């Protein structure tokens, strides 16, 4: 899906930024933002060489809370979105599915 976005925007530097921030009723919530391939200080850059572009940026703190999770693209009746699923560091989540609690 990221390749289609890159082609539509005519921008080969399109990237996804994964962020974990404090908030919600369970302590943490994920954000997935569309951005340009501009790494901040200390950001990790992941890509799949056979799929271009497939750029994902993540800060060190978020990486620690998301390592082992799956980045998914979901299409539902209300729209399409990138989302984080199967996070091994998440213990529980709220009823709305927005926030989650980290395992001790």
Secondary structure, DSSP 8 states (H G I E B T S, - for coil): -HHHHHHHHT-TTEEEEEEEEE-STTSEEEEEEEEES---TT-EEE--TTSSS-EEEE-HHHHHHHTT-EEEEEEETTEEEEEEE--TTEEEE-TTSSEEEE--
